[in-house]
Amino acid sequence: MMKRLTMIAVALFAMCSAASAQQSKSDETLEFRPHWTLNVQGGVAHTRGEAPFAELLSPAAQLSATYNFHHAMGVRLGLGGWQGKGSEVLADQIYRFNYAQLSADYMLDLAGAFGGFNHKRVVNPYLFAGVGAAYGFNNKEAEPFKDNLAYYWEGGKFFVPVRTGLGIDFRLSDLVSIGLEANANILSDKFNSKRAHNVDWQFNALAGLSFCFGGNTRPSSEYAAKVAAAEAAAAALAAEKAAAEKAEADRLAAEKAAAEKAEADRLAAEKAAAEKAAAERAAIAAANSDNVFFTIGSTVIRKAEGAKIERLAQWMKDNPSYNVTLVGYADRETGTAAGNVKLSENRAKVVKERLVELGIPESRIASAFKGDTVQPFAENEKNRVVTCTLE
């Protein structure tokens, strides 16, 4: 019997150890916390014998402390007993005796074993098995029948019972529960002083309260690890996103900088090319510009000066992108200021008319006159002139 109970206990221990997680089924933030409970129980006992069942009932009590080291398992140490009864058949008499029993039980919470830890579960059935050390005393009521009792003992006697039983706890709060328990104690055949050629049985039906010290939960390390892992994953994702955003921003900034540099280089190149082209154009214009000189007080184009105008007209035809600006002058040493203004105007006019005659559109010709207010040349005779500046 004891061997079979041991094998069952080992199997259940292995099953519980490998099965359910320590996290509470009703709150994943909490997990099982090893704890002590104090159990106070009272009820009735029945010592198996040859008298009617009711006649062999007697009071029983038990005070125990349970260390719950696993959400489905624990070890209980208890002090119980009170009274046992026996019957003498020939005299048809019931006799009482007392006993006290120390016990050590292995406890198995069936709901926890098969349903996992749930600190809010209301109904918690359990099984237990164990051994004890019982001490019988005050057996005086059996003394009158001692000649008929083969195992009569007096004074006191020690017994080593084997125990098993089942019970159910009803949770009232996190710290208090009420429970019912039935257990069977297998004792020596001498327990009730009678010789029956088999073991004596002492049955107990108990009810009582259990008080939990400190509660049976604590913050879940598994949940904390899961939260930490989620936070780490979120942080890694955020860091990855930030890195990606930074990389994209850097890429866009690099592209922008490259585009801006390329644009700046292009504009600089265009400016340099424009400046070079302008310089080349200005050099070409300067090289092909000319001056038409007149004699004192005259607006008549002389032959040599007319040739200059013809060359200029032909060059402008060959280079249609160029225009010409004509400015007439008069020398300050001759005539009056008013007369010189009119003279310079007429000189510019006759050169313009000649260019138009030679096929140059008026839109390509700009003209002005300065009289003698401006003297473009140091030599006085050269200031009787129309400057022809290509642009």
C-alpha positions in Angstrom: 0.0 0.0 0.0 2.7 2.5 1.0 4.8 1.6 -2.1 1.8 2.3 -4.3 1.1 5.6 -2.7 4.7 6.6 -3.1 4.6 5.7 -6.8 1.4 7.8 -7.3 3.0 10.8 -5.4 6.1 10.6 -7.5 4.1 10.5 -10.8 1.9 13.4 -9.7 5.0 15.4 -8.6 6.6 14.9 -12.1 3.3 15.8 -13.8 2.9 19.0 -11.8 6.5 20.0 -12.2 6.3 19.7 -16.0 2.8 21.0 -16.6 1.3 24.3 -15.8 3.2 27.6 -15.6 3.6 29.6 -12.4 1.7 32.6 -13.8 -1.8 33.1 -12.5 -4.5 32.3 -15.0 -6.6 35.3 -13.8 -3.8 37.8 -13.9 -0.7 37.4 -16.0 1.1 40.1 -14.0 1.2 37.8 -11.0 2.8 34.4 -10.3 2.8 31.9 -7.5 4.7 32.8 -4.4 5.7 30.0 -2.0 4.0 30.6 1.3 2.8 29.1 4.6 -0.8 28.5 5.7 -2.2 27.8 9.1 -5.0 25.3 9.2 -7.4 24.9 12.2 -9.9 22.0 11.9 -12.4 20.2 14.0 -14.9 17.4 13.4 -15.6 13.8 14.1 -13.6 10.6 14.1 -14.7 7.0 13.5 -12.6 4.1 14.7 -13.5 1.1 12.7 -14.9 -1.7 14.9 -17.7 -4.2 15.4 -20.2 -1.8 16.9 -22.7 0.3 14.8 -21.1 3.2 13.0 -22.7 5.9 15.0 -21.6 4.4 18.3 -17.9 4.6 17.3 -18.0 8.3 16.5 -15.9 10.6 18.6 -14.5 14.2 18.5 -11.4 15.1 16.4 -9.3 18.1 15.9 -6.2 19.1 14.0 -3.9 22.1 13.9 -1.5 22.1 11.0 0.9 24.3 9.0 1.4 23.8 5.3 4.3 25.1 3.3 3.2 25.4 -0.3 6.4 25.3 -2.3 4.7 24.8 -5.6 1.4 26.1 -7.0 0.0 22.5 -6.9 2.1 20.9 -4.1 3.0 21.4 -0.5 4.1 19.7 2.7 1.9 19.8 5.8 2.9 19.3 9.4 0.1 18.7 11.8 -0.9 17.9 15.4 -4.2 16.2 15.7 -6.2 13.5 17.4 -8.5 13.6 20.4 -10.5 10.5 21.0 -10.9 7.0 19.7 -13.4 4.3 20.5 -13.5 0.6 20.7 -16.2 -2.0 21.4 -16.2 -5.1 23.5 -18.6 -7.5 21.8 -19.3 -9.9 24.6 -20.1 -7.2 27.1 -21.7 -5.1 24.4 -19.8 -2.1 25.7 -18.1 0.9 24.1 -14.9 2.2 25.6 -13.1 5.5 24.9 -9.4 6.4 24.8 -7.4 9.4 23.8 -4.6 9.9 21.3 -2.5 12.7 19.9 -0.8 12.4 16.5 2.0 14.3 14.8 1.7 14.0 11.0 3.6 14.9 7.9 1.7 15.0 4.6 2.4 15.5 1.0 -0.3 17.8 -0.4 -1.5 17.9 -4.0 -3.8 20.6 -5.2 -5.8 18.9 -8.0 -7.1 22.2 -9.5 -3.6 23.6 -9.6 -2.1 20.3 -11.0 -4.6 20.0 -13.9 -5.7 23.6 -14.4 -2.7 25.7 -13.6 -2.2 28.3 -10.9 -5.1 30.7 -10.5 -5.0 32.8 -7.3 -8.7 33.8 -7.8 -10.0 30.2 -8.1 -12.8 29.6 -5.6 -12.9 25.8 -5.4 -9.7 23.9 -4.8 -9.9 20.2 -4.3 -6.8 18.4 -3.0 -5.4 15.0 -2.1 -2.7 14.1 0.4 -0.7 11.2 1.8 1.7 10.9 4.6 2.9 9.3 7.8 2.6 10.1 11.5 3.6 9.3 15.0 0.6 8.7 17.3 0.5 8.4 21.0 -2.4 6.6 22.7 -3.2 7.4 26.3 -6.1 7.3 28.9 -7.3 3.8 28.0 -8.9 3.1 31.4 -12.4 2.5 30.0 -11.1 -0.7 28.3 -9.5 -2.0 31.5 -12.6 -3.9 32.7 -12.5 -5.9 29.5 -8.8 -6.4 29.3 -9.0 -10.1 29.7 -11.1 -10.2 26.5 -8.8 -7.7 24.6 -5.7 -9.4 23.3 -3.9 -6.1 22.7 -5.0 -4.2 25.7 -2.5 -1.4 26.6 -2.4 0.9 29.5 -0.5 4.0 30.4 0.5 5.1 26.9 1.5 3.5 23.6 3.1 4.8 20.4 1.9 4.0 16.9 3.1 4.8 13.4 0.1 5.5 11.2 0.1 5.9 7.4 -2.3 8.5 6.2 -4.2 9.5 3.1 -7.2 11.6 2.4 -8.9 14.3 0.3 -10.4 17.7 0.9 -11.7 20.8 -0.7 -11.0 24.4 0.1 -13.4 27.3 -0.7 -11.6 30.6 -1.1 -13.1 33.5 0.9 -10.4 36.0 0.3 -6.7 36.2 -0.7 -5.8 35.3 2.9 -8.7 33.1 4.2 -10.4 29.9 3.0 -12.8 27.4 4.5 -12.3 23.7 3.9 -13.7 20.2 4.4 -11.5 17.2 4.7 -11.8 13.4 5.1 -8.8 11.3 6.0 -8.0 7.8 6.8 -5.2 6.7 9.2 -3.9 3.2 9.0 -2.6 2.1 12.4 -1.3 -1.0 14.2 -3.8 -3.7 15.0 -3.2 -2.7 18.7 -4.7 0.8 18.4 -8.1 -0.1 19.7 -6.7 -2.8 22.0 -8.5 -5.5 20.0 -6.9 -8.2 18.0 -8.4 -8.3 14.5 -5.6 -9.8 12.5 -5.4 -6.7 10.3 -4.7 -3.0 10.6 -6.9 -0.6 12.5 -8.5 2.3 10.7 -9.2 5.7 12.1 -11.3 8.0 9.8 -11.7 11.7 10.3 -14.2 14.2 8.8 -13.0 17.7 9.5 -14.0 21.3 8.7 -12.0 24.4 9.4 -10.3 27.6 8.3 -7.0 28.2 6.5 -5.0 31.4 6.9 -2.5 32.3 4.3 0.6 34.3 5.5 1.7 37.0 3.1 -0.5 36.0 0.2 0.2 33.4 -2.5 1.2 35.8 -5.3 4.1 38.1 -6.3 4.9 40.1 -9.5 5.4 37.7 -12.3 9.0 37.4 -13.5 7.8 35.9 -16.7 5.5 38.8 -17.4 8.2 41.3 -16.4 10.6 39.5 -18.9 7.9 39.6 -21.5 7.3 43.3 -20.9 11.0 44.0 -20.9 11.4 42.0 -24.2 8.5 43.9 -25.7 10.0 47.2 -24.5 13.4 46.2 -25.9 11.8 45.2 -29.2 9.9 48.5 -29.3 13.1 50.3 -28.5 15.0 48.4 -31.1 12.2 49.1 -33.6 12.3 52.8 -32.7 16.1 52.8 -32.9 15.9 51.1 -36.3 13.2 53.5 -37.4 15.2 56.5 -36.2 18.3 55.1 -37.9 16.3 54.6 -41.1 14.9 58.1 -40.9 18.4 59.5 -40.2 19.8 57.6 -43.1 17.0 58.8 -45.3 17.5 62.4 -44.1 21.2 62.1 -44.6 20.6 60.7 -48.1 18.2 63.5 -48.9 20.6 66.0 -47.5 23.4 64.6 -49.5 21.3 64.5 -52.6 20.2 68.1 -51.9 23.8 69.2 -51.3 24.9 67.4 -54.5 22.0 69.0 -56.4 22.8 72.4 -55.0 26.5 72.0 -55.8 25.7 70.8 -59.3 23.4 73.7 -59.7 26.0 76.1 -58.3 28.6 74.5 -60.6 26.2 74.8 -63.5 25.4 78.4 -62.8 29.1 79.2 -62.2 29.9 77.5 -65.5 27.1 79.3 -67.2 28.2 82.6 -65.7 31.8 81.9 -66.7 30.7 80.9 -70.2 28.4 84.0 -70.4 31.2 86.2 -69.1 33.6 84.6 -71.6 31.1 84.9 -74.4 30.4 88.5 -73.4 34.1 89.2 -73.3 34.6 87.5 -76.6 31.5 89.4 -78.0 32.8 92.7 -76.6 36.2 92.0 -78.1 34.7 91.2 -81.5 32.4 94.3 -81.2 35.3 96.5 -80.2 37.4 95.1 -83.0 34.7 95.8 -85.6 33.4 99.1 -84.2 34.6 102.2 -86.1 34.5 106.0 -86.0 33.3 108.3 -88.9 35.1 111.6 -88.9 33.9 114.8 -90.5 35.5 118.1 -91.5 35.0 121.3 -89.5 31.4 122.4 -89.4 30.4 119.7 -92.0 27.8 116.8 -92.0 29.0 115.4 -95.4 30.3 111.9 -95.4 33.6 111.7 -97.2 34.5 108.8 -99.4 37.0 107.2 -97.0 34.5 107.5 -94.2 31.7 106.2 -96.3 33.8 103.0 -96.9 33.9 102.6 -93.1 30.1 102.8 -93.0 29.8 100.2 -95.8 32.2 97.8 -94.0 30.2 98.2 -90.8 26.9 97.6 -92.6 28.2 94.4 -94.2 29.6 93.2 -90.9 26.3 93.7 -89.2 24.6 91.8 -92.0 27.0 89.0 -91.5 26.4 89.2 -87.7 22.7 89.8 -87.1 23.0 89.4 -83.4 24.8 92.7 -83.1 23.4 96.2 -82.9 25.1 99.5 -83.2 25.0 102.7 -81.2 25.8 106.0 -83.0 26.8 109.1 -81.0 27.5 112.4 -82.7 30.0 115.0 -81.4 31.4 118.4 -82.4 34.7 120.0 -81.5 34.6 122.6 -78.8 37.1 124.9 -80.6 34.8 126.0 -83.4 31.2 127.2 -83.5 28.8 127.8 -80.6 27.6 125.3 -78.1 24.0 125.5 -79.4 25.3 125.2 -83.0 27.5 122.3 -82.1 24.5 120.4 -80.5 22.7 120.7 -83.8 25.8 119.8 -85.7 26.4 116.6 -83.7 22.7 115.6 -84.1 22.9 116.0 -87.8 26.2 114.0 -88.1 24.6 111.1 -86.2 21.5 111.4 -88.4 23.4 111.1 -91.7 25.4 108.1 -90.6 22.1 106.4 -89.5 20.4 107.2 -92.8 23.4 105.7 -94.7 23.3 102.5 -92.7 19.5 102.2 -93.3 20.2 102.8 -97.1 22.7 99.9 -96.9 20.0 97.6 -95.5 20.4 97.8 -91.7 17.0 97.9 -90.0 16.4 101.0 -87.8 15.6 98.7 -84.9 19.3 97.7 -84.9 20.5 101.3 -84.7 20.5 103.5 -81.7 21.6 107.1 -82.0 22.5 110.0 -79.7 24.4 113.3 -79.8 26.5 115.2 -77.3 27.4 118.5 -79.0 30.7 119.7 -77.6 29.8 118.8 -74.0 31.9 115.7 -74.3 35.2 115.4 -76.1 36.0 111.7 -76.7 39.4 112.4 -78.1 42.3 114.5 -76.9 43.0 115.8 -80.4 40.5 118.5 -81.2 40.0 117.6 -84.9 39.1 114.1 -83.9 36.1 115.3 -81.9 34.2 116.1 -85.2 33.0 112.5 -85.2 30.2 110.0 -85.0 31.3 107.0 -82.9 29.9 103.6 -84.1 29.9 101.1 -81.2 28.8 97.5 -81.8 27.1 95.7 -79.0 
